[in-house]
Amino acid sequence: MKKITMKDIAKEAKVSTATVSYILNSVESQSISEDTKEKVMKAAQKLNYIRNLNARTLKAENPS
């Protein structure tokens, strides 16, 4: 089974990959409409997106 990426979610929701990243990572500094947030979350759920916790841990340990 193919691993679902933020790019896949962006394509499904018809938004940018950056927008998907902001929403999935709960970045509050970006003004994103509730409609867009809902669209992205529905696309992620539809595609059975599972966050890669290993990548998240590495990012937290090695901030650039």
CHARMM-style PDB file with segment names, atoms N, HN, CA, C and O in Angstrom:
ATOM      1  N   MET     1       0.837  -1.183   0.000  1.00  0.00      PROA
ATOM      2  CA  MET     1       0.000   0.000   0.000  1.00  0.00      PROA
ATOM      3  C   MET     1       0.887   1.254   0.000  1.00  0.00      PROA
ATOM      4  O   MET     1       1.862   1.334   0.746  1.00  0.00      PROA
ATOM      5  N   LYS     2       0.538   2.219  -0.837  1.00  0.00      PROA
ATOM      6  HN  LYS     2      -0.255   2.154  -1.443  1.00  0.00      PROA
ATOM      7  CA  LYS     2       1.310   3.455  -0.972  1.00  0.00      PROA
ATOM      8  C   LYS     2       1.141   4.333   0.269  1.00  0.00      PROA
ATOM      9  O   LYS     2       0.039   4.499   0.791  1.00  0.00      PROA
ATOM     10  N   LYS     3       2.252   4.881   0.720  1.00  0.00      PROA
ATOM     11  HN  LYS     3       3.148   4.746   0.296  1.00  0.00      PROA
ATOM     12  CA  LYS     3       2.227   5.801   1.855  1.00  0.00      PROA
ATOM     13  C   LYS     3       1.626   7.129   1.392  1.00  0.00      PROA
ATOM     14  O   LYS     3       2.058   7.696   0.389  1.00  0.00      PROA
ATOM     15  N   ILE     4       0.649   7.609   2.112  1.00  0.00      PROA
ATOM     16  HN  ILE     4       0.298   7.148   2.927  1.00  0.00      PROA
ATOM     17  CA  ILE     4      -0.013   8.865   1.774  1.00  0.00      PROA
ATOM     18  C   ILE     4       0.840  10.035   2.265  1.00  0.00      PROA
ATOM     19  O   ILE     4       1.302  10.043   3.406  1.00  0.00      PROA
ATOM     20  N   THR     5       1.039  11.006   1.405  1.00  0.00      PROA
ATOM     21  HN  THR     5       0.663  10.999   0.478  1.00  0.00      PROA
ATOM     22  CA  THR     5       1.862  12.167   1.745  1.00  0.00      PROA
ATOM     23  C   THR     5       0.998  13.432   1.801  1.00  0.00      PROA
ATOM     24  O   THR     5      -0.171  13.426   1.413  1.00  0.00      PROA
ATOM     25  N   MET     6       1.601  14.501   2.290  1.00  0.00      PROA
ATOM     26  HN  MET     6       2.550  14.505   2.605  1.00  0.00      PROA
ATOM     27  CA  MET     6       0.903  15.791   2.316  1.00  0.00      PROA
ATOM     28  C   MET     6       0.579  16.244   0.896  1.00  0.00      PROA
ATOM     29  O   MET     6      -0.425  16.918   0.665  1.00  0.00      PROA
ATOM     30  N   LYS     7       1.423  15.876  -0.038  1.00  0.00      PROA
ATOM     31  HN  LYS     7       2.238  15.328   0.150  1.00  0.00      PROA
ATOM     32  CA  LYS     7       1.182  16.227  -1.441  1.00  0.00      PROA
ATOM     33  C   LYS     7      -0.103  15.563  -1.942  1.00  0.00      PROA
ATOM     34  O   LYS     7      -0.874  16.177  -2.680  1.00  0.00      PROA
ATOM     35  N   ASP     8      -0.332  14.309  -1.542  1.00  0.00      PROA
ATOM     36  HN  ASP     8       0.294  13.809  -0.943  1.00  0.00      PROA
ATOM     37  CA  ASP     8      -1.554  13.595  -1.923  1.00  0.00      PROA
ATOM     38  C   ASP     8      -2.786  14.287  -1.334  1.00  0.00      PROA
ATOM     39  O   ASP     8      -3.804  14.448  -2.006  1.00  0.00      PROA
ATOM     40  N   ILE     9      -2.675  14.685  -0.084  1.00  0.00      PROA
ATOM     41  HN  ILE     9      -1.848  14.554   0.462  1.00  0.00      PROA
ATOM     42  CA  ILE     9      -3.788  15.373   0.578  1.00  0.00      PROA
ATOM     43  C   ILE     9      -4.054  16.707  -0.110  1.00  0.00      PROA
ATOM     44  O   ILE     9      -5.208  17.068  -0.344  1.00  0.00      PROA
ATOM     45  N   ALA    10      -2.996  17.437  -0.433  1.00  0.00      PROA
ATOM     46  HN  ALA    10      -2.059  17.144  -0.243  1.00  0.00      PROA
ATOM     47  CA  ALA    10      -3.137  18.730  -1.113  1.00  0.00      PROA
ATOM     48  C   ALA    10      -3.862  18.573  -2.448  1.00  0.00      PROA
ATOM     49  O   ALA    10      -4.736  19.369  -2.791  1.00  0.00      PROA
ATOM     50  N   LYS    11      -3.492  17.551  -3.181  1.00  0.00      PROA
ATOM     51  HN  LYS    11      -2.783  16.905  -2.903  1.00  0.00      PROA
ATOM     52  CA  LYS    11      -4.126  17.306  -4.484  1.00  0.00      PROA
ATOM     53  C   LYS    11      -5.612  16.995  -4.301  1.00  0.00      PROA
ATOM     54  O   LYS    11      -6.453  17.518  -5.033  1.00  0.00      PROA
ATOM     55  N   GLU    12      -5.930  16.150  -3.332  1.00  0.00      PROA
ATOM     56  HN  GLU    12      -5.247  15.726  -2.738  1.00  0.00      PROA
ATOM     57  CA  GLU    12      -7.319  15.767  -3.063  1.00  0.00      PROA
ATOM     58  C   GLU    12      -8.154  16.971  -2.614  1.00  0.00      PROA
ATOM     59  O   GLU    12      -9.300  17.132  -3.035  1.00  0.00      PROA
ATOM     60  N   ALA    13      -7.570  17.811  -1.759  1.00  0.00      PROA
ATOM     61  HN  ALA    13      -6.639  17.680  -1.418  1.00  0.00      PROA
ATOM     62  CA  ALA    13      -8.294  18.963  -1.211  1.00  0.00      PROA
ATOM     63  C   ALA    13      -8.209  20.203  -2.101  1.00  0.00      PROA
ATOM     64  O   ALA    13      -8.872  21.209  -1.849  1.00  0.00      PROA
ATOM     65  N   LYS    14      -7.378  20.116  -3.151  1.00  0.00      PROA
ATOM     66  HN  LYS    14      -6.839  19.299  -3.356  1.00  0.00      PROA
ATOM     67  CA  LYS    14      -7.187  21.241  -4.080  1.00  0.00      PROA
ATOM     68  C   LYS    14      -6.645  22.489  -3.367  1.00  0.00      PROA
ATOM     69  O   LYS    14      -7.141  23.603  -3.538  1.00  0.00      PROA
ATOM     70  N   VAL    15      -5.599  22.246  -2.557  1.00  0.00      PROA
ATOM     71  HN  VAL    15      -5.196  21.341  -2.418  1.00  0.00      PROA
ATOM     72  CA  VAL    15      -4.897  23.331  -1.867  1.00  0.00      PROA
ATOM     73  C   VAL    15      -3.401  23.083  -2.014  1.00  0.00      PROA
ATOM     74  O   VAL    15      -2.995  22.059  -2.563  1.00  0.00      PROA
ATOM     75  N   SER    16      -2.586  24.001  -1.533  1.00  0.00      PROA
ATOM     76  HN  SER    16      -2.916  24.833  -1.087  1.00  0.00      PROA
ATOM     77  CA  SER    16      -1.139  23.823  -1.626  1.00  0.00      PROA
ATOM     78  C   SER    16      -0.632  22.862  -0.547  1.00  0.00      PROA
ATOM     79  O   SER    16      -1.281  22.650   0.477  1.00  0.00      PROA
ATOM     80  N   THR    17       0.534  22.295  -0.805  1.00  0.00      PROA
ATOM     81  HN  THR    17       1.061  22.467  -1.637  1.00  0.00      PROA
ATOM     82  CA  THR    17       1.172  21.414   0.172  1.00  0.00      PROA
ATOM     83  C   THR    17       1.483  22.195   1.444  1.00  0.00      PROA
ATOM     84  O   THR    17       1.368  21.658   2.546  1.00  0.00      PROA
ATOM     85  N   ALA    18       1.875  23.449   1.300  1.00  0.00      PROA
ATOM     86  HN  ALA    18       1.969  23.885   0.405  1.00  0.00      PROA
ATOM     87  CA  ALA    18       2.166  24.291   2.468  1.00  0.00      PROA
ATOM     88  C   ALA    18       0.924  24.448   3.342  1.00  0.00      PROA
ATOM     89  O   ALA    18       1.014  24.391   4.568  1.00  0.00      PROA
ATOM     90  N   THR    19      -0.226  24.643   2.716  1.00  0.00      PROA
ATOM     91  HN  THR    19      -0.299  24.689   1.720  1.00  0.00      PROA
ATOM     92  CA  THR    19      -1.473  24.780   3.470  1.00  0.00      PROA
ATOM     93  C   THR    19      -1.755  23.513   4.263  1.00  0.00      PROA
ATOM     94  O   THR    19      -2.137  23.581   5.431  1.00  0.00      PROA
ATOM     95  N   VAL    20      -1.571  22.365   3.636  1.00  0.00      PROA
ATOM     96  HN  VAL    20      -1.261  22.310   2.687  1.00  0.00      PROA
ATOM     97  CA  VAL    20      -1.769  21.083   4.326  1.00  0.00      PROA
ATOM     98  C   VAL    20      -0.820  20.987   5.515  1.00  0.00      PROA
ATOM     99  O   VAL    20      -1.228  20.595   6.608  1.00  0.00      PROA
ATOM    100  N   SER    21       0.427  21.340   5.305  1.00  0.00      PROA
ATOM    101  HN  SER    21       0.758  21.659   4.416  1.00  0.00      PROA
ATOM    102  CA  SER    21       1.420  21.290   6.375  1.00  0.00      PROA
ATOM    103  C   SER    21       1.022  22.192   7.539  1.00  0.00      PROA
ATOM    104  O   SER    21       1.086  21.776   8.696  1.00  0.00      PROA
ATOM    105  N   TYR    22       0.614  23.419   7.243  1.00  0.00      PROA
ATOM    106  HN  TYR    22       0.562  23.758   6.304  1.00  0.00      PROA
ATOM    107  CA  TYR    22       0.199  24.352   8.294  1.00  0.00      PROA
ATOM    108  C   TYR    22      -0.959  23.778   9.113  1.00  0.00      PROA
ATOM    109  O   TYR    22      -0.973  23.872  10.340  1.00  0.00      PROA
ATOM    110  N   ILE    23      -1.915  23.190   8.424  1.00  0.00      PROA
ATOM    111  HN  ILE    23      -1.904  23.113   7.427  1.00  0.00      PROA
ATOM    112  CA  ILE    23      -3.101  22.664   9.104  1.00  0.00      PROA
ATOM    113  C   ILE    23      -2.761  21.431   9.933  1.00  0.00      PROA
ATOM    114  O   ILE    23      -3.142  21.347  11.101  1.00  0.00      PROA
ATOM    115  N   LEU    24      -2.053  20.478   9.345  1.00  0.00      PROA
ATOM    116  HN  LEU    24      -1.744  20.545   8.396  1.00  0.00      PROA
ATOM    117  CA  LEU    24      -1.741  19.241  10.069  1.00  0.00      PROA
ATOM    118  C   LEU    24      -0.774  19.466  11.223  1.00  0.00      PROA
ATOM    119  O   LEU    24      -0.761  18.699  12.186  1.00  0.00      PROA
ATOM    120  N   ASN    25       0.035  20.517  11.127  1.00  0.00      PROA
ATOM    121  HN  ASN    25       0.024  21.140  10.345  1.00  0.00      PROA
ATOM    122  CA  ASN    25       0.983  20.823  12.202  1.00  0.00      PROA
ATOM    123  C   ASN    25       0.469  21.922  13.133  1.00  0.00      PROA
ATOM    124  O   ASN    25       1.213  22.431  13.971  1.00  0.00      PROA
ATOM    125  N   SER    26      -0.793  22.280  12.981  1.00  0.00      PROA
ATOM    126  HN  SER    26      -1.397  21.866  12.300  1.00  0.00      PROA
ATOM    127  CA  SER    26      -1.457  23.271  13.841  1.00  0.00      PROA
ATOM    128  C   SER    26      -0.690  24.586  13.951  1.00  0.00      PROA
ATOM    129  O   SER    26      -0.504  25.117  15.046  1.00  0.00      PROA
ATOM    130  N   VAL    27      -0.251  25.103  12.812  1.00  0.00      PROA
ATOM    131  HN  VAL    27      -0.402  24.672  11.922  1.00  0.00      PROA
ATOM    132  CA  VAL    27       0.448  26.394  12.790  1.00  0.00      PROA
ATOM    133  C   VAL    27      -0.610  27.497  12.844  1.00  0.00      PROA
ATOM    134  O   VAL    27      -1.369  27.697  11.897  1.00  0.00      PROA
ATOM    135  N   GLU    28      -0.641  28.199  13.963  1.00  0.00      PROA
ATOM    136  HN  GLU    28      -0.024  28.036  14.732  1.00  0.00      PROA
ATOM    137  CA  GLU    28      -1.668  29.223  14.184  1.00  0.00      PROA
ATOM    138  C   GLU    28      -1.324  30.570  13.558  1.00  0.00      PROA
ATOM    139  O   GLU    28      -2.202  31.419  13.410  1.00  0.00      PROA
ATOM    140  N   SER    29      -0.067  30.780  13.192  1.00  0.00      PROA
ATOM    141  HN  SER    29       0.647  30.090  13.312  1.00  0.00      PROA
ATOM    142  CA  SER    29       0.342  32.078  12.648  1.00  0.00      PROA
ATOM    143  C   SER    29      -0.191  32.323  11.237  1.00  0.00      PROA
ATOM    144  O   SER    29      -0.125  33.447  10.739  1.00  0.00      PROA
ATOM    145  N   GLN    30      -0.707  31.303  10.602  1.00  0.00      PROA
ATOM    146  HN  GLN    30      -0.761  30.390  11.006  1.00  0.00      PROA
ATOM    147  CA  GLN    30      -1.267  31.437   9.258  1.00  0.00      PROA
ATOM    148  C   GLN    30      -2.781  31.588   9.355  1.00  0.00      PROA
ATOM    149  O   GLN    30      -3.434  30.861  10.105  1.00  0.00      PROA
ATOM    150  N   SER    31      -3.334  32.522   8.604  1.00  0.00      PROA
ATOM    151  HN  SER    31      -2.804  33.112   7.995  1.00  0.00      PROA
ATOM    152  CA  SER    31      -4.789  32.694   8.627  1.00  0.00      PROA
ATOM    153  C   SER    31      -5.403  31.817   7.540  1.00  0.00      PROA
ATOM    154  O   SER    31      -5.395  32.156   6.357  1.00  0.00      PROA
ATOM    155  N   ILE    32      -5.928  30.690   7.977  1.00  0.00      PROA
ATOM    156  HN  ILE    32      -5.934  30.414   8.938  1.00  0.00      PROA
ATOM    157  CA  ILE    32      -6.530  29.716   7.068  1.00  0.00      PROA
ATOM    158  C   ILE    32      -7.989  29.565   7.474  1.00  0.00      PROA
ATOM    159  O   ILE    32      -8.299  29.388   8.652  1.00  0.00      PROA
ATOM    160  N   SER    33      -8.876  29.637   6.498  1.00  0.00      PROA
ATOM    161  HN  SER    33      -8.624  29.781   5.541  1.00  0.00      PROA
ATOM    162  CA  SER    33     -10.307  29.579   6.800  1.00  0.00      PROA
ATOM    163  C   SER    33     -10.700  28.218   7.372  1.00  0.00      PROA
ATOM    164  O   SER    33     -10.060  27.199   7.112  1.00  0.00      PROA
ATOM    165  N   GLU    34     -11.769  28.239   8.155  1.00  0.00      PROA
ATOM    166  HN  GLU    34     -12.289  29.066   8.366  1.00  0.00      PROA
ATOM    167  CA  GLU    34     -12.286  26.996   8.742  1.00  0.00      PROA
ATOM    168  C   GLU    34     -12.728  26.034   7.641  1.00  0.00      PROA
ATOM    169  O   GLU    34     -12.597  24.818   7.780  1.00  0.00      PROA
ATOM    170  N   ASP    35     -13.253  26.588   6.550  1.00  0.00      PROA
ATOM    171  HN  ASP    35     -13.360  27.576   6.438  1.00  0.00      PROA
ATOM    172  CA  ASP    35     -13.688  25.770   5.417  1.00  0.00      PROA
ATOM    173  C   ASP    35     -12.505  24.997   4.827  1.00  0.00      PROA
ATOM    174  O   ASP    35     -12.619  23.808   4.531  1.00  0.00      PROA
ATOM    175  N   THR    36     -11.380  25.675   4.660  1.00  0.00      PROA
ATOM    176  HN  THR    36     -11.287  26.642   4.900  1.00  0.00      PROA
ATOM    177  CA  THR    36     -10.180  25.032   4.116  1.00  0.00      PROA
ATOM    178  C   THR    36      -9.651  23.985   5.086  1.00  0.00      PROA
ATOM    179  O   THR    36      -9.262  22.893   4.672  1.00  0.00      PROA
ATOM    180  N   LYS    37      -9.635  24.315   6.375  1.00  0.00      PROA
ATOM    181  HN  LYS    37      -9.951  25.202   6.711  1.00  0.00      PROA
ATOM    182  CA  LYS    37      -9.176  23.349   7.381  1.00  0.00      PROA
ATOM    183  C   LYS    37     -10.020  22.080   7.333  1.00  0.00      PROA
ATOM    184  O   LYS    37      -9.498  20.966   7.376  1.00  0.00      PROA
ATOM    185  N   GLU    38     -11.329  22.271   7.243  1.00  0.00      PROA
ATOM    186  HN  GLU    38     -11.753  23.176   7.208  1.00  0.00      PROA
ATOM    187  CA  GLU    38     -12.245  21.131   7.190  1.00  0.00      PROA
ATOM    188  C   GLU    38     -12.010  20.303   5.927  1.00  0.00      PROA
ATOM    189  O   GLU    38     -12.007  19.073   5.979  1.00  0.00      PROA
ATOM    190  N   LYS    39     -11.814  20.977   4.798  1.00  0.00      PROA
ATOM    191  HN  LYS    39     -11.817  21.976   4.756  1.00  0.00      PROA
ATOM    192  CA  LYS    39     -11.571  20.299   3.528  1.00  0.00      PROA
ATOM    193  C   LYS    39     -10.303  19.443   3.601  1.00  0.00      PROA
ATOM    194  O   LYS    39     -10.290  18.308   3.124  1.00  0.00      PROA
ATOM    195  N   VAL    40      -9.249  19.986   4.193  1.00  0.00      PROA
ATOM    196  HN  VAL    40      -9.260  20.907   4.581  1.00  0.00      PROA
ATOM    197  CA  VAL    40      -7.978  19.265   4.317  1.00  0.00      PROA
ATOM    198  C   VAL    40      -8.128  18.074   5.257  1.00  0.00      PROA
ATOM    199  O   VAL    40      -7.645  16.982   4.957  1.00  0.00      PROA
ATOM    200  N   MET    41      -8.791  18.276   6.388  1.00  0.00      PROA
ATOM    201  HN  MET    41      -9.183  19.163   6.632  1.00  0.00      PROA
ATOM    202  CA  MET    41      -8.959  17.185   7.349  1.00  0.00      PROA
ATOM    203  C   MET    41      -9.815  16.061   6.763  1.00  0.00      PROA
ATOM    204  O   MET    41      -9.548  14.886   7.015  1.00  0.00      PROA
ATOM    205  N   LYS    42     -10.831  16.410   5.990  1.00  0.00      PROA
ATOM    206  HN  LYS    42     -11.048  17.364   5.786  1.00  0.00      PROA
ATOM    207  CA  LYS    42     -11.666  15.391   5.341  1.00  0.00      PROA
ATOM    208  C   LYS    42     -10.861  14.619   4.302  1.00  0.00      PROA
ATOM    209  O   LYS    42     -11.000  13.401   4.186  1.00  0.00      PROA
ATOM    210  N   ALA    43     -10.023  15.318   3.550  1.00  0.00      PROA
ATOM    211  HN  ALA    43      -9.910  16.307   3.644  1.00  0.00      PROA
ATOM    212  CA  ALA    43      -9.178  14.656   2.551  1.00  0.00      PROA
ATOM    213  C   ALA    43      -8.195  13.711   3.234  1.00  0.00      PROA
ATOM    214  O   ALA    43      -7.978  12.594   2.764  1.00  0.00      PROA
ATOM    215  N   ALA    44      -7.604  14.153   4.336  1.00  0.00      PROA
ATOM    216  HN  ALA    44      -7.781  15.060   4.718  1.00  0.00      PROA
ATOM    217  CA  ALA    44      -6.655  13.315   5.079  1.00  0.00      PROA
ATOM    218  C   ALA    44      -7.350  12.058   5.590  1.00  0.00      PROA
ATOM    219  O   ALA    44      -6.797  10.960   5.518  1.00  0.00      PROA
ATOM    220  N   GLN    45      -8.549  12.223   6.100  1.00  0.00      PROA
ATOM    221  HN  GLN    45      -8.999  13.115   6.159  1.00  0.00      PROA
ATOM    222  CA  GLN    45      -9.305  11.080   6.609  1.00  0.00      PROA
ATOM    223  C   GLN    45      -9.699  10.142   5.467  1.00  0.00      PROA
ATOM    224  O   GLN    45      -9.588   8.923   5.599  1.00  0.00      PROA
ATOM    225  N   LYS    46     -10.153  10.700   4.363  1.00  0.00      PROA
ATOM    226  HN  LYS    46     -10.244  11.690   4.256  1.00  0.00      PROA
ATOM    227  CA  LYS    46     -10.562   9.895   3.207  1.00  0.00      PROA
ATOM    228  C   LYS    46      -9.404   9.045   2.687  1.00  0.00      PROA
ATOM    229  O   LYS    46      -9.596   7.895   2.292  1.00  0.00      PROA
ATOM    230  N   LEU    47      -8.200   9.622   2.691  1.00  0.00      PROA
ATOM    231  HN  LEU    47      -8.044  10.556   3.013  1.00  0.00      PROA
ATOM    232  CA  LEU    47      -7.019   8.920   2.181  1.00  0.00      PROA
ATOM    233  C   LEU    47      -6.337   8.059   3.247  1.00  0.00      PROA
ATOM    234  O   LEU    47      -5.321   7.418   2.977  1.00  0.00      PROA
ATOM    235  N   ASN    48      -6.900   8.048   4.455  1.00  0.00      PROA
ATOM    236  HN  ASN    48      -7.725   8.568   4.674  1.00  0.00      PROA
ATOM    237  CA  ASN    48      -6.327   7.288   5.579  1.00  0.00      PROA
ATOM    238  C   ASN    48      -4.905   7.725   5.891  1.00  0.00      PROA
ATOM    239  O   ASN    48      -4.017   6.896   6.088  1.00  0.00      PROA
ATOM    240  N   TYR    49      -4.701   9.035   5.932  1.00  0.00      PROA
ATOM    241  HN  TYR    49      -5.423   9.709   5.772  1.00  0.00      PROA
ATOM    242  CA  TYR    49      -3.383   9.592   6.242  1.00  0.00      PROA
ATOM    243  C   TYR    49      -3.003   9.277   7.678  1.00  0.00      PROA
ATOM    244  O   TYR    49      -3.795   9.473   8.600  1.00  0.00      PROA
ATOM    245  N   ILE    50      -1.783   8.785   7.859  1.00  0.00      PROA
ATOM    246  HN  ILE    50      -1.140   8.625   7.110  1.00  0.00      PROA
ATOM    247  CA  ILE    50      -1.240   8.519   9.190  1.00  0.00      PROA
ATOM    248  C   ILE    50       0.045   9.312   9.319  1.00  0.00      PROA
ATOM    249  O   ILE    50       0.963   9.166   8.512  1.00  0.00      PROA
ATOM    250  N   ARG    51       0.103  10.150  10.334  1.00  0.00      PROA
ATOM    251  HN  ARG    51      -0.643  10.269  10.990  1.00  0.00      PROA
ATOM    252  CA  ARG    51       1.285  10.990  10.571  1.00  0.00      PROA
ATOM    253  C   ARG    51       2.484  10.112  10.914  1.00  0.00      PROA
ATOM    254  O   ARG    51       2.371   9.156  11.681  1.00  0.00      PROA
ATOM    255  N   ASN    52       3.630  10.451  10.335  1.00  0.00      PROA
ATOM    256  HN  ASN    52       3.721  11.228   9.712  1.00  0.00      PROA
ATOM    257  CA  ASN    52       4.872   9.732  10.602  1.00  0.00      PROA
ATOM    258  C   ASN    52       5.481  10.285  11.890  1.00  0.00      PROA
ATOM    259  O   ASN    52       6.108  11.345  11.885  1.00  0.00      PROA
ATOM    260  N   LEU    53       5.290   9.561  12.987  1.00  0.00      PROA
ATOM    261  HN  LEU    53       4.780   8.700  12.991  1.00  0.00      PROA
ATOM    262  CA  LEU    53       5.763  10.036  14.288  1.00  0.00      PROA
ATOM    263  C   LEU    53       7.280  10.052  14.377  1.00  0.00      PROA
ATOM    264  O   LEU    53       7.844  10.866  15.108  1.00  0.00      PROA
ATOM    265  N   ASN    54       7.955   9.165  13.646  1.00  0.00      PROA
ATOM    266  HN  ASN    54       7.497   8.503  13.052  1.00  0.00      PROA
ATOM    267  CA  ASN    54       9.419   9.156  13.651  1.00  0.00      PROA
ATOM    268  C   ASN    54       9.968  10.455  13.067  1.00  0.00      PROA
ATOM    269  O   ASN    54      10.905  11.035  13.615  1.00  0.00      PROA
ATOM    270  N   ALA    55       9.396  10.908  11.973  1.00  0.00      PROA
ATOM    271  HN  ALA    55       8.635  10.437  11.528  1.00  0.00      PROA
ATOM    272  CA  ALA    55       9.844  12.156  11.346  1.00  0.00      PROA
ATOM    273  C   ALA    55       9.567  13.331  12.280  1.00  0.00      PROA
ATOM    274  O   ALA    55      10.389  14.241  12.396  1.00  0.00      PROA
ATOM    275  N   ARG    56       8.445  13.315  12.928  1.00  0.00      PROA
ATOM    276  HN  ARG    56       7.778  12.576  12.835  1.00  0.00      PROA
ATOM    277  CA  ARG    56       8.074  14.388  13.851  1.00  0.00      PROA
ATOM    278  C   ARG    56       9.060  14.441  15.022  1.00  0.00      PROA
ATOM    279  O   ARG    56       9.462  15.522  15.453  1.00  0.00      PROA
ATOM    280  N   THR    57       9.446  13.263  15.533  1.00  0.00      PROA
ATOM    281  HN  THR    57       9.119  12.386  15.183  1.00  0.00      PROA
ATOM    282  CA  THR    57      10.390  13.189  16.646  1.00  0.00      PROA
ATOM    283  C   THR    57      11.755  13.725  16.229  1.00  0.00      PROA
ATOM    284  O   THR    57      12.386  14.474  16.975  1.00  0.00      PROA
ATOM    285  N   LEU    58      12.209  13.345  15.042  1.00  0.00      PROA
ATOM    286  HN  LEU    58      11.697  12.737  14.435  1.00  0.00      PROA
ATOM    287  CA  LEU    58      13.499  13.829  14.551  1.00  0.00      PROA
ATOM    288  C   LEU    58      13.502  15.347  14.424  1.00  0.00      PROA
ATOM    289  O   LEU    58      14.477  16.001  14.794  1.00  0.00      PROA
ATOM    290  N   LYS    59      12.425  15.903  13.907  1.00  0.00      PROA
ATOM    291  HN  LYS    59      11.633  15.372  13.606  1.00  0.00      PROA
ATOM    292  CA  LYS    59      12.322  17.353  13.748  1.00  0.00      PROA
ATOM    293  C   LYS    59      12.391  18.040  15.111  1.00  0.00      PROA
ATOM    294  O   LYS    59      13.044  19.073  15.259  1.00  0.00      PROA
ATOM    295  N   ALA    60      11.719  17.468  16.099  1.00  0.00      PROA
ATOM    296  HN  ALA    60      11.189  16.629  15.980  1.00  0.00      PROA
ATOM    297  CA  ALA    60      11.707  18.057  17.438  1.00  0.00      PROA
ATOM    298  C   ALA    60      13.087  17.996  18.090  1.00  0.00      PROA
ATOM    299  O   ALA    60      13.469  18.900  18.833  1.00  0.00      PROA
ATOM    300  N   GLU    61      13.825  16.937  17.812  1.00  0.00      PROA
ATOM    301  HN  GLU    61      13.515  16.202  17.209  1.00  0.00      PROA
ATOM    302  CA  GLU    61      15.154  16.766  18.402  1.00  0.00      PROA
ATOM    303  C   GLU    61      16.214  17.609  17.712  1.00  0.00      PROA
ATOM    304  O   GLU    61      17.199  17.999  18.340  1.00  0.00      PROA
ATOM    305  N   ASN    62      16.024  17.897  16.420  1.00  0.00      PROA
ATOM    306  HN  ASN    62      15.225  17.580  15.910  1.00  0.00      PROA
ATOM    307  CA  ASN    62      17.024  18.621  15.635  1.00  0.00      PROA
ATOM    308  C   ASN    62      16.426  19.852  14.961  1.00  0.00      PROA
ATOM    309  O   ASN    62      16.361  19.905  13.733  1.00  0.00      PROA
ATOM    310  N   PRO    63      15.992  20.834  15.733  1.00  0.00      PROA
ATOM    311  CA  PRO    63      15.429  22.025  15.078  1.00  0.00      PROA
ATOM    312  C   PRO    63      16.501  22.771  14.294  1.00  0.00      PROA
ATOM    313  O   PRO    63      17.639  22.908  14.742  1.00  0.00      PROA
ATOM    314  N   SER    64      16.111  23.252  13.110  1.00  0.00      PROA
ATOM    315  HN  SER    64      15.186  23.141  12.746  1.00  0.00      PROA
ATOM    316  CA  SER    64      17.113  23.953  12.289  1.00  0.00      PROA
ATOM    317  C   SER    64      17.089  25.433  12.519  1.00  0.00      PROA
ATOM    318  OT1 SER    64      17.867  26.165  11.907  1.00  0.00      PROA
TER     319      SER     64
END
